[in-house]
């Protein structure tokens, strides 16, 4: 196979988007959510993995957390992987890592990326579905279940457990 044949082969492969986020909590177990200014609703600190630049999911989660809320934290274990279909875009593989529990000093140190975020808040589990509809809400709840149960990574499709 020549170099141009290989390039054509690669160009013809299906596309998949990839994103990574962290699940950060406070001592009471509430989840830290951020409010983007570019779309409705709430999200977790995270975003697109810059895979063309060699970034891995774990590195992407760390970079996005630092950029979005100003905290440089090594992501913990992988809690959930979600295959999410969406209209008008390729499928998304979303990686969700344990960001750990934030102490008072870390909560006070949060500095929002003003270009992308309006605010942040801590939300108890029972209110998450109202703030995170759809696949993201299911992903966060599955990740919290993994943490509570000490089980392995949750495999999801569109926010629903498949294994």
C-alpha positions as CSV (number, residue, x, y, z in Angstrom):
1,X,0.0,0.0,0.0
2,X,1.4,3.4,-1.0
3,X,1.4,6.5,1.2
4,X,-1.4,8.1,-0.9
5,X,-3.4,4.8,-0.7
6,X,-3.1,4.7,3.0
7,X,-4.1,8.4,3.3
8,X,-7.1,7.7,1.1
9,X,-8.0,4.7,3.3
10,X,-7.7,6.8,6.5
11,X,-9.8,9.7,5.0
12,X,-12.6,7.2,4.2
13,X,-12.9,5.8,7.7
14,X,-15.9,6.7,9.8
15,X,-15.5,9.7,12.0
16,X,-16.1,9.7,15.8
17,X,-15.8,12.7,18.1
18,X,-14.3,12.3,21.6
19,X,-14.8,14.3,24.8
20,X,-13.6,14.0,28.3
21,X,-14.8,15.5,31.6
22,X,-14.3,15.2,35.4
23,X,-16.8,14.5,38.1
24,X,-16.0,16.9,41.0
25,X,-17.9,16.8,44.3
26,X,-17.9,18.6,47.6
27,X,-17.8,17.0,51.0
28,X,-21.6,16.7,51.0
29,X,-21.5,14.8,47.7
30,X,-22.9,17.5,45.6
31,X,-21.7,17.6,41.9
32,X,-20.0,20.7,40.5
33,X,-21.7,21.8,37.3
34,X,-20.8,24.7,35.0
35,X,-23.1,26.8,32.9
36,X,-21.8,27.3,29.3
37,X,-22.5,30.6,27.5
38,X,-22.7,29.0,24.0
39,X,-25.7,26.7,24.7
40,X,-28.6,26.2,27.1
41,X,-28.2,24.0,30.1
42,X,-25.4,22.9,32.4
43,X,-22.4,20.6,32.0
44,X,-19.4,19.2,33.7
45,X,-15.9,20.7,33.4
46,X,-14.6,19.1,30.2
47,X,-14.7,19.2,26.5
48,X,-13.3,18.0,23.2
49,X,-10.1,15.9,23.3
50,X,-7.5,17.4,21.0
51,X,-6.6,14.1,19.5
52,X,-5.1,15.6,16.3
53,X,-2.5,17.1,18.7
54,X,-1.8,13.7,20.4
55,X,-4.0,14.4,23.4
56,X,-5.4,11.4,25.3
57,X,-8.8,11.4,27.1
58,X,-7.1,11.7,30.5
59,X,-4.9,14.6,29.4
60,X,-7.9,16.3,27.8
61,X,-10.0,16.0,31.0
62,X,-7.2,17.6,33.0
63,X,-6.5,20.4,30.4
64,X,-10.2,21.3,30.1
65,X,-10.6,21.4,33.9
66,X,-7.7,23.8,34.2
67,X,-9.0,25.9,31.4
68,X,-12.6,26.0,32.5
69,X,-12.4,26.3,36.3
70,X,-8.7,27.1,37.0
71,X,-8.0,23.9,39.0
72,X,-5.2,21.6,37.9
73,X,-6.1,18.2,39.2
74,X,-4.9,14.8,38.0
75,X,-8.1,12.9,37.0
76,X,-8.7,9.7,39.0
77,X,-10.1,6.5,37.7
78,X,-12.3,6.2,34.6
79,X,-15.9,6.0,35.9
80,X,-17.9,5.8,32.6
81,X,-17.6,5.6,28.9
82,X,-20.6,6.7,26.8
83,X,-21.3,6.2,23.1
84,X,-23.6,9.1,22.3
85,X,-25.4,9.5,19.0
86,X,-26.6,13.0,18.0
87,X,-28.4,14.5,15.0
88,X,-26.2,16.3,12.5
89,X,-22.9,15.1,13.9
90,X,-20.8,12.0,14.2
91,X,-21.2,9.8,17.3
92,X,-19.4,11.0,20.4
93,X,-17.3,8.9,22.8
94,X,-17.5,10.6,26.2
95,X,-15.0,9.7,28.9
96,X,-15.9,10.6,32.5
97,X,-13.2,10.6,35.2
98,X,-13.3,10.9,38.9
99,X,-12.2,14.4,39.8
100,X,-12.4,13.7,43.6
101,X,-13.8,15.8,46.4
102,X,-13.0,19.5,46.5
103,X,-12.2,21.1,49.8
104,X,-13.3,24.6,50.8
105,X,-10.0,26.2,49.6
106,X,-10.3,24.6,46.2
107,X,-14.0,25.7,45.9
108,X,-12.9,29.3,46.7
109,X,-10.1,29.0,44.1
110,X,-12.4,28.3,41.2
111,X,-11.9,30.8,38.4
112,X,-14.3,30.5,35.4
113,X,-13.1,30.7,31.9
114,X,-15.2,33.8,31.0
115,X,-15.0,33.1,27.2
116,X,-17.1,30.0,27.7
117,X,-18.7,29.9,31.1
118,X,-21.3,32.0,32.9
119,X,-21.4,30.3,36.4
120,X,-20.9,27.2,38.4
121,X,-22.9,25.5,41.2
122,X,-23.0,22.4,43.4
123,X,-26.0,20.2,42.8
124,X,-27.2,17.3,44.9
125,X,-27.9,14.0,43.2
126,X,-31.7,14.3,43.4
127,X,-31.6,17.6,41.3
128,X,-29.1,16.4,38.7
129,X,-31.7,15.2,36.2
130,X,-33.3,18.7,36.1
131,X,-29.9,20.3,35.3
132,X,-28.5,17.5,33.0
133,X,-31.2,16.1,30.8
134,X,-30.4,13.3,28.3
135,X,-27.2,11.3,28.0
136,X,-25.1,13.5,30.2
137,X,-27.5,13.2,33.1
138,X,-27.5,9.4,32.8
139,X,-23.7,9.4,32.5
140,X,-23.3,11.4,35.7
141,X,-25.8,9.2,37.7
142,X,-24.0,6.0,36.4
143,X,-20.7,7.5,37.5
144,X,-22.0,8.3,41.0
145,X,-23.3,4.7,41.2
146,X,-19.8,3.4,40.3
147,X,-18.3,5.5,43.1
148,X,-20.9,4.5,45.6
149,X,-20.7,0.8,44.8
150,X,-17.0,0.5,44.2
151,X,-17.7,-1.2,40.9
152,X,-15.8,-1.0,37.6
153,X,-16.2,1.5,34.8
154,X,-19.8,1.9,33.5
155,X,-20.2,1.2,29.8
156,X,-23.1,3.4,28.4
157,X,-24.9,4.1,25.2
158,X,-26.7,7.4,25.1
159,X,-26.5,7.6,28.9
160,X,-27.9,4.2,29.6
161,X,-25.9,1.2,31.0
162,X,-25.3,-1.6,28.5
163,X,-22.8,-3.6,30.7
